[in-house]
Amino acid sequence: MIDIGANFVSELYKSLGMFIPETVLVVTFVVAIIMDLIFRKYKNIAAFTVLAGFFVTGYTLFACNSSGYAFSQTIAINPFSQFFKFIILLTSIIIVIISFLSKELYAENRKVGEYYSMIAGMTFGMFLICSSTNLILIYLALETMSLSSYVLAGYTKEVKRSSEASLKYVIFGAISSGIMIYGISIIFGLTGSFDLLAINAKIATGNLSIAPLLVSGIMILAGIGYKISAAPFHFWTPDVYEGAPITITAYLSVASKAAGFAVLIRFVLLAFATPISQTQPVWQVFAGIDWKLVLAILSVLTMTLGNLSAIWQTNIKRLLAYSSIAHAGYMLMGLVIMTSAGVLAILVYFFMYMLMNLGAFYIVMLIANKTGSEEMDDYIGIGYRAPILAGCMVVFLLSLTGIPPTAGFIGKLYLFMAVIDARWIWLAVIGVLNSVVSLFYYVKVMRNMFIRGTDKTEEPLQFSRVSIVIALILAGANIYFGLWFEPIVRWVNECVKSLF
Amino acid sequence: MLTDFGIILIFFIVGMVFVAAGLITNMILRPSHPNKVKQSTYECGEEAIGSPWILFNARFYLIALAFLIFEVELLLLFPWAVVFKELGWFAFIAMLIFAFILLLGLFYDWAKGYLDWDKPEPIIPKMKDLVIWNKD
């Protein structure tokens, strides 16, 4: 019997106090819709409302950093979830800002009110995922996020490719969330609980039969793997990334992946593993199923498939889609080893990945604004027509490959160091080989921009000063954090400690 | 040893066998003389025109969605009403916010013109365009 009355209400008040950033996001979402309805003359009123809301959210996120459980143990507020919320919020803010510059979004006097309010709704869903520790809430939060992202993927609805992307996204999404909730129901049948910690305690007793546990675990991994586009659940990624508006492609490839990784790390470590001791930063999987091996297979499949498919792409959005699949594979390596160094590496990698991937998509958007094309062949000679932007693109591509003075190098360094420290040498070797393969297709873009097409004399492309400044800031951040990464690592270290 | 689910499984199997046995015996024993009138669709004595595979107006879905939201709201209001006295003002305000958000959805529909069934310039579809089959 749940206690109803004064205690219940006071506990709700306490929970709401810890839930302020999410509450602000919901209010932002509602206010943005109202503003859009009332002030119809001002096209971007919703965008400014959402932007203001995001800044308030960011303030509350850091102002009230109490940690603990809220809403009858379904939500965990701690530095780990705070880190991912920070990544998601920063991505959302950058996406809203670069959306102002998108030509395809504002084409034909399109109404964009819903676009911005949907971004606020999606951010809310992702915030919820980052802190939920209850399987039902995880499912609900995933759906909250997915519903907005389906709409956003098809926002330029008169473009056939975009509608197709949206429909594919919905169908794949419905199937994978169906599989996931079936897995959740089996786990509930086995352990009698939706709470990750309670499930962990039940599995720790060792009385459960192995087969249903394995099946349900893989089913839930399929649902989450869909979100982080891990092979073999990645089939939607290239088509959706190609069809969706570029801003949304960038958003999906960073923010929605961050939310997926947050829930994946939490789910695997909280439900299926246990820290060896309070002092040792290593997790141990329960006897019976070797989850490390399952994750290792997923990781190797994901990065190999992503990299090998990216080689053949002729559309730059598809190329970046496959590259983002490959990056998900690298990051999965950090989870395979199940040490705090591994989780730390994932978090550091994510911060760097956000900078480089957003930058690369941003340049693709700016160039598509002018040339109207995302084909690799249309990048021939861009290095001479738009030298500053092409220079920034080189920084982003080098960062994605992981070449030293850039942020991507630091991410990869920590990741491979953690994997080698944990004695998974073969995994590290496959990872390094994959990085070498990735160099090939990133260089192909650079070659098209600078080496080919020098004989062509086409008009130089003109870009507004604001758009160039944003590109320079993003490129600068890539180099800055490649050299001065220590504060990030120190912060992430604090976040990882909260997982114990 | 049968668990509770084992009994259900037996029910399930027996039920399927029971239905299948009836159908198969019928199929073996009955006379079979099909003709055109017998095989035609019976629709309240009316003669069927065209095919049921026509395109529905998408506005039906919008109206259905708006209806569904308030239907679900009603469902959630009931448990609230039961414990209303114990929870007091907190629950009252929470429910007001909830109802306000739903109402906002209705206003949104209204302002965007999704509730007007008659659009200013209706395009009246022709029957022969709606039917996918039998186009000739």
Chai-1 contact restraints between the chains, C-beta under 6 A:
chainA,res_idxA,chainB,res_idxB,connection_type,confidence,min_distance_angstrom,max_distance_angstrom,comment,restraint_id
A,I4,B,V83,contact,1.0,0.0,6.0,A-B,restraint_1
A,I4,B,E86,contact,1.0,0.0,6.0,A-B,restraint_2
A,G5,B,E86,contact,1.0,0.0,6.0,A-B,restraint_3
A,V9,B,F90,contact,1.0,0.0,6.0,A-B,restraint_4
A,L37,B,A111,contact,1.0,0.0,6.0,A-B,restraint_5
